[in-house]
Amino acid sequence: MNDIVSGIMTIAGREPGRTAIVDGRGREITYGELARRVSAVRDAMGGGRPGNDTRPGERARAENGTQPEDQARAEAPARPEDGMRPGDGVLFAVRPGVDAVALALGAVAAGGTLVLADPGLAPDVLAARMAATRPAWVISESLLYTLSGPLRRLARRRGLLLPDLADPLPGHPVRHLYTGPWLPGVPRGALRLSRVLRRSSAVPGPEGYGADPDQPAAVIFTSGTTARPRGVVHTRGSLAAGLEMFRSAFPLGPGDVVHTDQLMLGLPALLAGATWSLPGGGDLAAELAARRATHTFAVPVHLDRLLRETPRLPGTLRYLLLGAAPAPPGVLRRAIEAGPEVLSVYAMTEALPIAIASAHEKLAQAEGDLLGEPLPGVGVRVAEDGELFVSGPHLARRYLGEEPLREVATGDLVRLEGDRLVLLGRKKDMILRDGVNIYPGLYESGIAALPGVAEAAIVGLSDPETGDEEVVLAVVPSEGYDEGLLRRALPEIVDAAALPDRIEPLDAFPRSGRADKLDRAALRDLVARRA
């Protein structure tokens, strides 16, 4: 399948009554209904004559929280120049759900490039991202218009920082499509999803949904400064290739239920004719059982919390995928004992996915963190300094404003054992002591597998006078921890030149981001203060 939209339309034409998505409240939507919604959104954004739920009145009135005097809904024919142009940016602010899936796919089918609104960013970073992407459309929940407009001060006090969705780039006109009820802050002339959907009744066929694989489909920001935001530009072709790699990496087909809020696992489910089950925010184990899920995804630190409370997962669950951060051996062992087959996914924003390894394979690895064999179609190159470079049809087209990519540096140091990749650590995390390069990832998983150790991380503290680094082993103890026993065990696991200068037991490691990844910079600061 070379495109997610045409793939869904093909399945909808063949089996329109099959369940495609179950939302967080347990409500089902069929492939036929999903295809109808995607088609309606595409037509509305492509310059047709969609329903237009407008509230007359100046934007200032809405921002002040007052309801305009005239409640009439105005319907005006869309002008051709108001339609989507190929490559137009679409600022997207809709939480995971059926509406989000239909709106995202419909926008891409219309030729748009999704730009995800990331709450919590500093205002100057948001402004730089808007200037770099210059969105022509905004798709949002009505509540978020209110929170970024009339109630923006309250939202900011609660830590929610959003661009001004009604006017994300002053002086640059945009069109709006929203979901949910009208609320103060929704711009005048905005299209309302419910009215757009009323104008479409037939289930469309797959004809007319083919696409240029080089059409930009999404800009995903990974890092950047106000001067130069780093946006990864994926095309419909690169995303489709990545989805196909996921789909071919483990059995997935009609009758399977994939419980996740992750697009890169939910979309392969739809391409395979399976059911995408969206979490409802309750207890994960209970939701897995209620939905009779066969596949799910978890971040290791979240899975650790779950398995401490629910050691056995439902018997319907066949595959548990881990990703976003390395999984400690203790978590891998508990995941295996929970029942399903456990697979660890190695990927990066620029190339989704790269390799997959089973939990059993990772636990059997003596040194380093086993990533697995590169998936079919993934090209790998190991530079002289050990850094891994990847290429392939799933590679992002480019970074925003830069030349096309042929390969991308992962920032990870690896070695090849036959055809298998073994992670040694992040290039920036390498420690230099006495002229010896020390790679923390080579030893951390082995230390974390020792009795009495729940987690282990090695960091270096620079000596400003000598330029050398002190090697510190930080551990989170578990039952039976004994520092003397740990010190005696280390020479069997860690090379003599890499043995730590000191050991620091901590109650927990500092973490950051949605995936709760280990924050090594914060860990360095923490152990430095304890010196």
VOGU-3710 file (C-alpha; in Angstrom, 3 decimals, decimal comma):
1> mndivsgimt> 0,000/0,000/0,000  1,585/3,306/-1,058  -0,709/5,706/0,777  -2,695/5,585/4,017  -5,701/7,522/2,655  -6,180/5,432/-0,484  -5,567/2,300/1,606  -8,404/3,137/3,983  -10,687/4,017/1,092  -9,947/0,646/-0,530
11> iagrepgrta> -10,835/-1,266/2,656  -13,966/0,882/3,116  -15,114/0,038/-0,384  -14,538/-3,667/0,231  -15,825/-3,978/3,810  -17,626/-0,759/4,786  -19,277/-2,342/7,831  -16,062/-3,510/9,506  -15,177/-1,648/12,725  -12,297/0,735/12,094
21> ivdgrgreit> -11,989/2,721/15,333  -13,282/2,447/18,885  -13,014/5,784/20,650  -12,092/6,466/24,260  -15,724/6,077/25,355  -16,128/2,758/23,590  -18,120/4,102/20,609  -17,438/2,342/17,313  -17,001/3,778/13,842  -16,897/1,637/10,701
31> ygelarrvsa> -14,466/1,872/7,812  -17,285/3,166/5,645  -18,115/5,951/8,086  -14,442/6,854/8,531  -14,010/7,067/4,761  -17,114/9,277/4,491  -15,732/11,662/7,117  -12,275/11,803/5,528  -13,886/12,538/2,149  -16,107/15,274/3,607
41> vrdamgggrp> -13,143/17,007/5,272  -11,096/16,778/2,093  -13,898/18,306/0,026  -14,501/21,073/2,587  -10,861/22,069/2,638  -10,354/21,620/-1,072  -12,544/24,551/-2,169  -16,021/22,979/-2,316  -19,115/24,521/-0,750  -19,020/23,190/2,819
51> gndtrpgera> -21,390/24,066/5,600  -20,084/27,152/7,310  -21,033/27,623/10,944  -20,387/31,290/11,448  -21,276/33,575/14,299  -21,516/37,183/13,121  -19,683/39,679/15,273  -16,211/40,965/15,634  -13,422/38,732/16,915  -12,888/41,158/19,797
61> raengtqped> -16,334/40,343/21,129  -15,577/36,637/21,114  -12,258/37,173/22,856  -13,993/39,141/25,572  -16,197/36,123/26,175  -19,410/37,863/25,092  -21,772/36,097/22,739  -22,559/38,024/19,513  -26,070/39,456/19,348  -26,907/37,758/16,056
71> qaraeaparp> -27,092/33,991/16,582  -27,832/33,163/12,940  -25,552/30,756/11,157  -24,316/32,181/7,875  -23,656/29,879/4,967  -21,579/31,400/2,208  -20,167/29,652/-0,852  -16,444/29,086/-0,430  -14,347/31,093/-2,824  -11,868/29,135/-4,997
81> edgmrpgdgv> -8,971/31,072/-3,516  -10,051/29,901/-0,045  -9,470/26,246/-0,875  -6,437/24,175/0,016  -3,354/24,492/-2,133  -0,852/21,603/-2,251  1,668/21,999/0,544  -0,361/24,480/2,602  0,444/24,255/6,297  -2,359/23,099/8,601
91> lfavrpgvda> -1,889/23,969/12,276  -3,479/20,978/14,036  -4,758/21,096/17,620  -7,151/18,185/18,159  -6,661/15,595/20,881  -6,523/11,881/19,903  -9,942/10,580/18,897  -12,109/9,734/15,908  -12,424/13,396/14,919  -8,643/13,802/15,052
101> valalgavaa> -8,077/10,815/12,752  -10,706/11,917/10,210  -9,538/15,540/10,259  -5,857/14,685/9,921  -6,401/12,237/7,051  -8,860/14,575/5,332  -6,449/17,498/5,552  -3,609/15,441/4,086  -5,928/14,111/1,354  -6,742/17,725/0,473
111> ggtlvladpg> -3,032/18,437/0,003  -2,252/19,932/3,403  0,835/19,565/5,560  0,056/18,958/9,233  1,871/21,077/11,823  1,117/19,863/15,340  0,440/22,528/17,966  2,638/21,659/20,923  1,276/23,075/24,209  3,863/24,158/26,740
121> lapdvlaarm> 6,389/25,813/24,420  7,743/29,262/25,147  5,934/32,008/23,182  9,033/32,966/21,179  9,558/29,340/20,112  5,897/29,098/19,061  6,217/32,326/17,075  9,312/31,010/15,295  7,535/27,787/14,362  4,549/29,673/12,981
131> aatrpawvis> 6,832/31,915/10,928  8,672/28,866/9,574  5,535/26,919/8,562  3,155/29,812/7,724  -0,056/27,808/8,189  -2,924/28,548/5,797  -5,441/26,568/7,867  -6,090/25,888/11,532  -7,914/22,745/12,649  -8,752/22,798/16,325
141> esllytlsgp> -11,182/21,899/19,048  -13,432/24,807/19,938  -12,271/24,616/23,562  -8,676/25,282/22,496  -9,752/28,425/20,627  -11,210/29,612/23,935  -8,105/28,667/25,896  -5,797/30,383/23,396  -8,074/33,431/23,154  -10,513/34,682/25,795
151> lrrlarrrgl> -9,114/32,425/28,539  -5,448/32,466/27,496  -4,276/34,074/30,754  -5,997/31,396/32,809  -4,592/28,675/30,530  -1,049/30,018/30,879  -1,340/30,061/34,649  -2,183/26,363/34,377  0,897/25,710/32,196  -0,939/25,449/28,858
161> llpdladplp> 0,848/27,590/26,268  -0,773/27,644/22,845  -0,294/29,811/19,789  -3,124/32,247/19,175  -5,131/29,739/17,177  -7,481/32,380/15,821  -4,546/34,397/14,444  -1,378/32,241/14,650  0,704/34,483/12,379  -0,411/38,122/12,475
171> ghpvrhlytg> -0,826/39,582/9,005  -1,104/36,125/7,433  -4,773/35,164/6,809  -5,878/31,624/7,644  -9,067/29,572/7,370  -10,483/27,588/10,253  -12,184/24,231/10,774  -13,252/23,267/14,276  -14,792/20,373/16,133  -17,068/20,605/19,142
181> pwlpgvprga> -19,737/23,195/20,037  -19,310/26,860/19,212  -17,508/28,631/22,055  -16,206/32,182/22,529  -12,935/32,566/20,669  -13,934/30,507/17,616  -13,199/32,866/14,686  -15,921/34,309/12,528  -16,347/32,254/9,372  -14,873/29,057/10,818
191> lrlsrvlrrs> -16,180/25,791/9,353  -17,791/23,433/11,850  -17,043/19,729/11,424  -20,556/18,552/12,277  -22,039/20,725/9,526  -19,389/19,627/7,038  -20,282/16,002/7,711  -24,005/16,573/7,151  -23,338/17,429/3,524  -21,807/14,039/2,759
201> savpgpegyg> -23,776/10,789/2,888  -22,286/8,306/0,420  -19,279/6,114/1,186  -16,618/7,171/-1,344  -14,570/4,754/-3,395  -10,767/4,731/-3,605  -10,753/6,586/-6,936  -9,232/10,025/-6,800  -7,335/9,451/-3,568  -3,970/8,579/-5,059
211> adpdqpaavi> -1,234/11,055/-4,272  2,191/12,228/-5,271  4,448/10,380/-2,797  6,615/13,501/-2,550  3,715/15,624/-1,261  4,640/16,941/2,208  2,240/15,478/4,770  3,572/16,524/8,189  6,152/18,765/9,835  7,258/17,358/13,200
221> ftsgttarpr> 9,453/19,561/15,366  12,104/17,750/17,385  14,206/20,617/18,731  15,310/24,062/17,802  15,818/27,650/18,843  13,790/30,738/18,101  16,230/31,538/15,310  16,085/28,155/13,633  13,340/25,694/14,521  14,193/22,094/13,541
231> gvvhtrgsla> 11,220/20,690/11,663  11,246/17,192/10,162  9,268/17,131/6,904  7,663/13,781/6,128  5,924/13,100/2,834  2,973/10,850/2,091  5,478/8,427/0,588  7,880/8,357/3,547  5,055/7,916/6,059  3,469/5,164/3,974
241> aglemfrsaf> 6,801/3,323/3,752  7,263/3,536/7,530  3,723/2,320/8,178  4,282/-0,632/5,866  7,488/-1,521/7,737  5,558/-1,549/11,014  2,785/-3,642/9,478  5,223/-6,225/8,124  7,242/-6,461/11,369  4,572/-8,391/13,297
251> plgpgdvvht> 1,317/-10,182/12,357  -1,603/-7,782/12,088  -4,880/-8,206/10,243  -8,699/-8,231/10,358  -9,980/-9,251/13,771  -7,012/-7,753/15,622  -7,553/-4,848/18,031  -4,689/-2,385/18,457  -5,047/-0,314/21,649  -2,910/2,819/21,402
261> dqlmlglpal> -2,917/6,575/20,930  0,217/6,328/18,764  -0,351/7,183/15,084  2,510/4,993/13,893  0,823/1,921/15,364  -2,820/2,929/14,928  -2,501/3,752/11,225  -0,885/0,383/10,337  -3,859/-1,212/12,077  -6,219/0,608/9,722
271> lagatwslpg> -4,124/-0,321/6,693  -4,346/-3,974/7,749  -8,118/-3,903/8,188  -7,802/-4,250/11,972  -9,517/-2,135/14,644  -7,786/0,847/16,215  -8,848/1,141/19,867  -8,195/4,554/21,400  -7,469/4,741/25,155  -10,054/6,391/27,352
281> ggdlaaelaa> -7,700/7,537/30,077  -8,654/4,858/32,581  -6,726/1,876/33,914  -4,781/0,442/30,961  -5,109/-3,205/31,997  -8,876/-2,815/32,394  -9,182/-1,129/28,998  -7,110/-3,853/27,329  -9,431/-6,480/28,781  -12,651/-4,616/27,938
291> rrathtfavp> -11,596/-4,008/24,318  -10,141/-7,532/23,940  -6,964/-5,896/22,635  -4,434/-8,020/20,751  -1,687/-5,370/20,397  -0,633/-2,359/22,446  2,247/0,077/22,869  3,852/1,376/26,060  6,711/3,588/27,187  8,943/1,510/29,520
301> vhldrllret> 8,600/3,753/32,577  4,784/3,743/32,259  4,729/-0,015/31,729  6,843/-0,471/34,857  4,199/1,327/36,939  1,411/-0,737/35,372  3,069/-4,113/35,908  3,831/-3,367/39,545  0,060/-3,101/40,068  -1,093/-5,651/37,436
311> prlpgtlryl> 1,556/-8,376/36,928  -0,561/-10,303/34,385  -2,065/-8,684/31,313  -5,240/-9,942/29,573  -4,927/-13,233/27,688  -6,139/-11,677/24,418  -2,986/-9,513/24,251  -0,485/-11,128/21,887  1,994/-8,297/21,260  3,333/-5,595/23,543
321> llgaapappg> 5,505/-3,008/21,796  7,939/-0,860/23,757  9,550/2,310/22,488  10,548/5,962/23,004  13,234/5,047/25,580  15,449/2,078/26,531  13,769/-0,529/28,739  15,665/-1,681/31,877  16,121/-5,474/32,173  13,762/-5,617/35,151
331> vlrraieagp> 10,953/-4,092/33,103  11,636/-6,503/30,228  11,478/-9,497/32,561  8,198/-8,366/34,109  6,756/-7,663/30,655  7,588/-11,200/29,518  6,018/-12,641/32,665  2,871/-10,583/31,980  2,045/-12,842/29,036  2,365/-11,279/25,564
341> evlsvyamte> 5,281/-11,354/23,158  7,343/-8,257/23,930  9,034/-6,332/21,119  11,228/-3,247/21,521  11,105/-0,716/18,675  14,117/1,427/17,768  13,107/4,505/15,784  13,615/8,238/15,440  11,383/11,031/14,184  13,293/11,212/10,906
351> alpiaiasah> 13,046/7,444/10,252  10,142/5,448/11,692  10,999/2,575/12,380  14,632/1,339/12,128  14,905/-2,007/13,964  12,913/-4,273/16,278  14,235/-6,776/18,854  12,386/-9,139/21,167  12,685/-8,803/24,943  14,244/-12,284/25,099
361> eklaqaegdl> 16,945/-11,226/22,618  17,666/-8,033/24,535  18,017/-9,868/27,860  20,401/-12,394/26,271  22,702/-9,609/25,042  25,893/-9,667/27,126  27,136/-6,123/26,397  25,305/-3,061/25,178  21,656/-2,663/24,305  20,561/-4,871/21,410
371> lgeplpgvgv> 18,508/-2,952/18,843  18,052/-5,853/16,425  18,487/-6,291/12,698  17,563/-3,317/10,526  14,101/-3,877/9,065  13,871/-4,737/5,356  14,429/-1,598/3,306  16,349/0,253/6,044  19,892/1,202/5,057  22,512/1,583/7,789
381> rvaedgelfv> 26,050/2,953/7,825  28,383/3,043/10,826  30,840/5,950/10,672  34,440/5,725/11,832  33,528/7,164/15,231  30,762/4,576/15,620  27,795/6,870/14,913  24,877/5,212/13,128  23,474/6,748/9,935  20,213/5,451/8,431
391> sgphlarryl> 18,499/5,755/5,066  15,589/4,192/3,223  12,173/4,932/1,710  10,802/5,834/5,162  13,365/8,604/5,647  11,942/12,114/6,030  12,308/14,204/2,923  14,258/17,009/4,585  14,501/19,356/7,507  12,370/22,440/7,102
401> geeplrevat> 14,175/24,932/4,882  17,097/22,586/4,161  18,245/20,357/1,312  16,734/16,874/0,745  18,065/14,109/2,989  19,838/11,025/1,664  20,662/9,679/5,112  20,393/10,970/8,648  22,723/10,843/11,637  21,025/9,198/14,605
411> gdlvrlegdr> 23,345/10,583/17,267  23,672/7,002/18,568  26,927/5,083/18,816  26,573/1,453/17,758  28,514/-1,596/16,726  27,475/-4,343/14,332  27,386/-7,934/15,568  26,746/-9,764/12,335  23,605/-8,092/10,992  22,455/-6,908/14,391
421> lvllgrkkdm> 22,837/-3,382/15,767  24,016/-2,973/19,368  23,616/0,418/21,022  26,630/1,729/22,952  25,084/5,061/23,950  24,350/8,550/22,717  27,284/10,269/21,026  26,840/13,333/23,228  26,835/11,115/26,362  30,276/9,598/25,739
431> ilrdgvniyp> 32,621/10,095/28,700  36,367/10,780/28,363  38,642/9,789/31,269  42,391/9,245/31,156  42,254/9,336/27,359  39,741/6,456/27,231  36,311/6,796/25,592  33,617/5,330/27,861  30,210/4,457/26,380  27,571/4,277/29,150
441> glyesgiaal> 25,112/2,240/27,098  27,616/-0,577/26,863  27,300/-1,302/30,574  24,064/0,171/31,930  21,736/-2,670/31,009  24,115/-5,239/32,536  24,360/-3,280/35,790  20,579/-2,841/35,936  20,223/-6,627/35,683  22,178/-7,182/38,922
451> pgvaeaaivg> 20,283/-8,128/42,107  19,169/-5,103/44,101  19,399/-2,673/41,158  16,215/-1,385/39,507  17,873/1,158/37,186  21,414/2,238/36,383  22,930/5,177/34,527  26,529/6,312/34,087  27,344/10,003/33,692  30,522/12,041/33,511
461> lsdpetgdee> 31,270/15,174/35,525  33,841/17,410/33,889  36,809/18,738/35,876  37,327/22,327/34,630  41,026/22,243/35,553  42,069/18,998/33,859  39,312/18,557/31,258  39,011/14,958/32,448  35,716/13,521/33,689  34,724/11,821/36,906
471> vvlavvpseg> 32,696/8,693/36,159  29,625/8,385/38,373  27,335/5,369/38,479  23,834/6,365/39,608  21,483/3,567/40,650  17,906/3,247/41,809  18,048/0,470/44,430  15,490/-2,301/44,670  14,953/-4,900/47,394  18,231/-6,414/48,582
481> ydegllrral> 20,491/-3,569/47,441  24,006/-3,755/48,881  26,621/-1,295/47,613  29,484/-3,556/48,667  28,090/-6,467/46,642  27,517/-4,111/43,712  31,132/-2,906/43,751  32,400/-6,488/43,809  30,156/-7,424/40,872  31,076/-4,471/38,641
491> peivdaaalp> 34,456/-5,789/37,388  32,624/-8,756/35,854  30,445/-6,390/33,801  32,412/-3,169/33,320  35,827/-2,858/31,665  38,568/-1,808/34,089  39,051/1,514/32,283  35,344/2,316/32,678  34,787/1,424/36,348  33,023/4,248/38,198
501> driepldafp> 34,840/6,615/40,544  31,825/6,634/42,812  28,317/5,199/43,146  25,291/7,334/43,982  22,042/5,592/45,028  18,972/7,721/44,256  15,283/7,365/45,013  14,431/7,978/41,340  16,024/9,290/38,160  14,985/12,678/36,759
511> rsgradkldr> 12,918/12,320/33,601  11,578/14,627/30,925  9,205/14,719/27,974  6,023/12,811/27,237  7,953/9,536/27,156  9,537/10,172/30,572  13,018/9,654/29,134  16,022/9,765/31,432  17,186/13,383/31,684  20,964/12,924/31,788
521> aalrdlvarr> 21,683/16,641/32,132  19,481/16,825/35,215  21,068/13,607/36,530  24,542/15,122/36,157  23,434/18,188/38,117  21,899/15,984/40,802  24,968/13,810/41,389  27,263/16,853/41,164  25,420/18,441/44,080  25,910/15,255/46,109
531> a> 29,675/15,139/45,544
//
